[in-house]
Amino acid sequence: MRTAQLLLLAQLLLLTQLLPGRAARPKLTLPIRPDTDPLPPGGAAGCAFGGRFYALDETWHPDLGEPFGVMRCVICHCEPRNRRGKPAGKVNCKNMKQDCPVPTCPRPTLLPGHCCHTCPKALIGPPEKSPTLDTFEYFHDKEDNLDKPYNDRSYLSSEGLARDDARTEFVALLTSGPEPWHPTSSAVAKARFTLLRSYLLFSISYERLGQPSRVRFSDPEGNVLFEHPVQKSAAPADGMLCGMWRTVSKANVQLLRGEQLRVSLITRAQPSGEVHGHILKHRALFAETFGAILTSSDPTHLGAGGMAMLTLSDTENNLHFILMARGLLEPGAGESPWVPLRVRILHQGQTLREVRANITAEDPDFAEVLSELSVQELQWLVQGQLRIVAETEGRHVRQLAGTITTRRSCDTIQSVLCGADALLPTKTGAVGSAKLALHENGTLEYQVQVVGTASEVVGITLETKPRRKSKRNVLFDMTPSYKDGLAQGTWQSPSARDAHMLLQNELFLNVATKDWAEGELRGQVISLPYSGLLARYTEMPVALAGQLVSPPVGSGAGGHAWLSLDEHCHLHYEITVAGLGRPSDGTVSAHLHGVAELGEMGAHPHQHKRLLKGFYSTEAQGVVKDLDTDLLQHLAQGTAFLQVSTKAHPHGEMRGWVHIPNRCHTGGTRLSPGEAEVSEGTKTRDLEELKKDPNSCFFEGQHRAHGTRWAPDYDKKCSICSCQKRTVICDPILCQPLNCTRQVHPEDLCCPICEEEKTGQEDIKLERARDSSEGCYFDGDKTWRGSGTRWHPVVPPFGLIKCAICTCKGTTGEVHCEKVQCPRLTCANPVRASPSDCCKQCPAPEKSVPALADSMQADGPRACRFGRRWYLNNESWHPSVPPFGEMKCILCWCVSGETHCQRQECPPAACASPTRKDNPCCAKCHSPDAPSDVREKVHDSRVEVWSR
């Protein structure tokens, strides 16, 4: 597919993408270029468009060539105009699709040569093709002009990625205005979004803005849907931030696709958001290889800004760009709705190119093509030495300007080189792993490691795709920088065309050896979407090769992986493989390609192993929160390995050594002293088996087995979640009272602890208690207690149980626990002051509504504010949470100015098919109504069963 054709399509449909549902759409002007367009016959006036000449007042549907063909929904008109006193023509094109009638049938069809969908006369016909198969056939169509036995079979272009229904690109221009926000800043930001299945990845570049603290997503009514805290170390460069919105709900995905979501950057100076913008879907996004952020030349001009997306034609030196601007036009200025706009390309203040057009306040965006850039202009372009300036002409002159650089992104440019992807496939068990970075000054930094080749490496080159069998096209030779299995350095002078092909996934790395002169290993250079794993920016990946398996395996597949341990000793991993499961007939394979596991090397390599994940494609990533002590120790010593096994090689097809220095004693979240997280992997389950388990839970994008406990992602330090028969219960950690006067609160722990001196003395007492058998070991929180000690027990998965009190009988070593006896109450509706309290109490007499003002005083019980309403002390209500509405199964109440909320507790149903007819929150059997005190019995049943 030619990029020039694609950008032409983007120009023709620009208004359709940016202004959905608008009744009247301004026309898109495509200026005539007499020096490049065909001459009119006989010198007659007219319009040149797409290599053809059209007479004045002639209309036509533009033909963009393959694979688009004739655009039936776009009508172009050659309008007459006077140019320096001579008749001339101007091409105006507009989209007619909004004029199509709405079909009445459920599944309308689009007939060949028509613009509008119509209802078929008969609903009989061949089944529709799946988008996946259409995409796959497109890749093969693209290779029809190549030599089939001798090409890059793994070739994936950015155009192919854009056709993938599981991946959609969005963009947003963020400024301090316009309404409903009053401009308060001259800051500007450009945000790129990728919707990958249910994950929304984003890369945001900004100028004239301090360090943002959060990224906020909201709906059209201003309700906050999600906030992402910004980490300073989570970006590859200054002036950028990276993030991810995990598991976006279907309702929010619909808002996103309907261009109804807003994004804001929160700063300390502007806690409500300093810059804002709508998230838009744009066809030209995937073709962008250069970009610019435009800020106002006048610092006092607040709320103005813009961005430019630029790309090169595939074969010609034409630069296509789309300019999006806000705040260029003065509201209500001028008598005419059209305002002249001048766009210039500058180098060191000198104008190289200039384009003029008319824009309106409703549609200030602009698209254009700069043809036949010189070699010097292209070199300045890739080196970041060109500036783009957009300014209005007339009474109210406004100017925006910015530097054009290569596309900025949080994605990682990487490549896996394997024998299966070589031009002549090999199976030597070798692998290559590469990581590259394209800087704003046009230099390309590279690192390529090679492992397990059959003979000496004689060449490492960066190449394009070969067009003929014996014609490889080498762009850059990395061989001089190769030493001891690693080639690293910087390519100082790539051309603009080279940078364009790199960012379009059109380049390859090739490793030649003495035995394989044309290449033993080869891999496509691909941008890997942002995943949140910071190790990508600081470390080289672990190479996975068949030669590292014991015994070595002669495989044509290879891979690499990034692994890291966080502050909670959780293992984060991301694995990419190549050459696995590629059938010779070219069909799409959806079966399990292999499994990844973490193990140790030594005399008993299978003694400590951990299954990580299965491969259904070329990537696998996840988090392991319960690594045992031995594996953590092997990771620290460098004696651990990562291995990928397949059906053909069940004992391992590729392997790599893993070394992660750490001081972890055991895996899992460090919650509080004496309270360790229960292992999620007590019984290793296959993911598919876990999905079929009717009692498993799905939470934060992960499936959990019944009975497991974990620290949730939203609060890893002070919350604990458990899976109880398809229901996820998350509670805050309740800190136990400490028997010491001097307490400290470490940052990595939820609860305070006694100082080390005091703790050391208590440890000595416990050691004596263990040695003299005068203490008790309590299995609930895995701790020793001194003789005569009394405490509230910690019982997994319920946590701290205040309805029970335990005593250590030192003479016998037994722990005796009994239920707390609650006093009798005389009121009709007792309540618990806190959800963690054991005994209920009578509420204070309710005050009338006029007493609300008095309750706000310091000498009386305070009222509570929840959302936008105030509630009296001891008042209860069902909360309303946007966008779900009133939560009938959750009850909140106000206690002395603090709001407490608790989900309704449901008794266990003993029948096979309980219903929710009478109570939508709890399932009941078809039996007489339960007594009124059933909830109290259920609340205490866990204590009674446990205390037996």
QUIKAKA-V42589 format. One record per run of one state. SS is the DSSP state (a for helix, b for strand, c for the rest). FROM is the first residue (numbers start at 1). LEN is the number of residues. If there is no record, write none. Layout:
ss->SS from->FROM len->LEN
ss->SS from->FROM len->LEN
//
This chain:
ss->c from->1 len->2
ss->a from->3 len->10
ss->c from->13 len->1
ss->a from->14 len->5
ss->c from->19 len->9
ss->b from->28 len->3
ss->c from->31 len->10
ss->a from->41 len->3
ss->c from->44 len->2
ss->b from->46 len->4
ss->c from->50 len->2
ss->b from->52 len->4
ss->c from->56 len->3
ss->b from->59 len->2
ss->c from->61 len->2
ss->b from->63 len->1
ss->c from->64 len->6
ss->b from->70 len->1
ss->c from->71 len->3
ss->b from->74 len->10
ss->c from->84 len->2
ss->b from->86 len->10
ss->c from->96 len->1
ss->a from->97 len->3
ss->c from->100 len->9
ss->b from->109 len->1
ss->c from->110 len->8
ss->b from->118 len->1
ss->c from->119 len->12
ss->a from->131 len->12
ss->c from->143 len->15
ss->a from->158 len->6
ss->c from->164 len->3
ss->b from->167 len->9
ss->c from->176 len->12
ss->b from->188 len->9
ss->c from->197 len->2
ss->b from->199 len->9
ss->c from->208 len->6
ss->b from->214 len->5
ss->c from->219 len->5
ss->b from->224 len->6
ss->c from->230 len->10
ss->b from->240 len->6
ss->c from->246 len->4
ss->a from->250 len->8
ss->c from->258 len->4
ss->b from->262 len->5
ss->c from->267 len->8
ss->b from->275 len->4
ss->c from->279 len->1
ss->b from->280 len->2
ss->c from->282 len->1
ss->a from->283 len->5
ss->c from->288 len->2
ss->b from->290 len->7
ss->c from->297 len->8
ss->b from->305 len->8
ss->c from->313 len->6
ss->b from->319 len->8
ss->c from->327 len->12
ss->b from->339 len->9
ss->c from->348 len->2
ss->b from->350 len->10
ss->c from->360 len->6
ss->b from->366 len->5
ss->c from->371 len->4
ss->a from->375 len->8
ss->c from->383 len->3
ss->b from->386 len->7
ss->c from->393 len->6
ss->b from->399 len->8
ss->c from->407 len->5
ss->b from->412 len->7
ss->a from->419 len->3
ss->c from->422 len->9
ss->b from->431 len->8
ss->c from->439 len->5
ss->b from->444 len->8
ss->c from->452 len->5
ss->b from->457 len->7
ss->c from->464 len->4
ss->b from->468 len->1
ss->c from->469 len->2
ss->b from->471 len->1
ss->c from->472 len->2
ss->b from->474 len->4
ss->c from->478 len->1
ss->a from->479 len->3
ss->b from->482 len->2
ss->c from->484 len->2
ss->b from->486 len->6
ss->c from->492 len->4
ss->a from->496 len->8
ss->c from->504 len->4
ss->b from->508 len->6
ss->c from->514 len->7
ss->b from->521 len->4
ss->c from->525 len->1
ss->b from->526 len->3
ss->c from->529 len->6
ss->a from->535 len->4
ss->c from->539 len->3
ss->b from->542 len->4
ss->a from->546 len->3
ss->c from->549 len->9
ss->b from->558 len->8
ss->c from->566 len->5
ss->b from->571 len->8
ss->c from->579 len->15
ss->b from->594 len->7
ss->c from->601 len->8
ss->b from->609 len->7
ss->c from->616 len->3
ss->b from->619 len->6
ss->c from->625 len->4
ss->a from->629 len->9
ss->c from->638 len->2
ss->b from->640 len->6
ss->c from->646 len->8
ss->b from->654 len->5
ss->c from->659 len->11
ss->b from->670 len->3
ss->c from->673 len->2
ss->b from->675 len->2
ss->c from->677 len->10
ss->a from->687 len->6
ss->c from->693 len->4
ss->b from->697 len->3
ss->c from->700 len->2
ss->b from->702 len->3
ss->c from->705 len->4
ss->b from->709 len->2
ss->c from->711 len->8
ss->b from->719 len->6
ss->c from->725 len->2
ss->b from->727 len->6
ss->c from->733 len->10
ss->b from->743 len->2
ss->c from->745 len->8
ss->b from->753 len->2
ss->c from->755 len->1
ss->a from->756 len->17
ss->c from->773 len->3
ss->b from->776 len->3
ss->c from->779 len->4
ss->b from->783 len->3
ss->c from->786 len->4
ss->b from->790 len->2
ss->c from->792 len->2
ss->b from->794 len->2
ss->c from->796 len->3
ss->b from->799 len->2
ss->c from->801 len->3
ss->b from->804 len->6
ss->c from->810 len->4
ss->b from->814 len->6
ss->c from->820 len->11
ss->b from->831 len->1
ss->c from->832 len->9
ss->b from->841 len->1
ss->c from->842 len->7
ss->a from->849 len->7
ss->c from->856 len->8
ss->b from->864 len->3
ss->c from->867 len->2
ss->b from->869 len->3
ss->c from->872 len->4
ss->b from->876 len->2
ss->c from->878 len->2
ss->b from->880 len->2
ss->c from->882 len->3
ss->b from->885 len->2
ss->c from->887 len->3
ss->b from->890 len->6
ss->c from->896 len->2
ss->b from->898 len->6
ss->c from->904 len->11
ss->b from->915 len->1
ss->c from->916 len->8
ss->b from->924 len->1
ss->c from->925 len->9
ss->a from->934 len->14
ss->c from->948 len->1
//
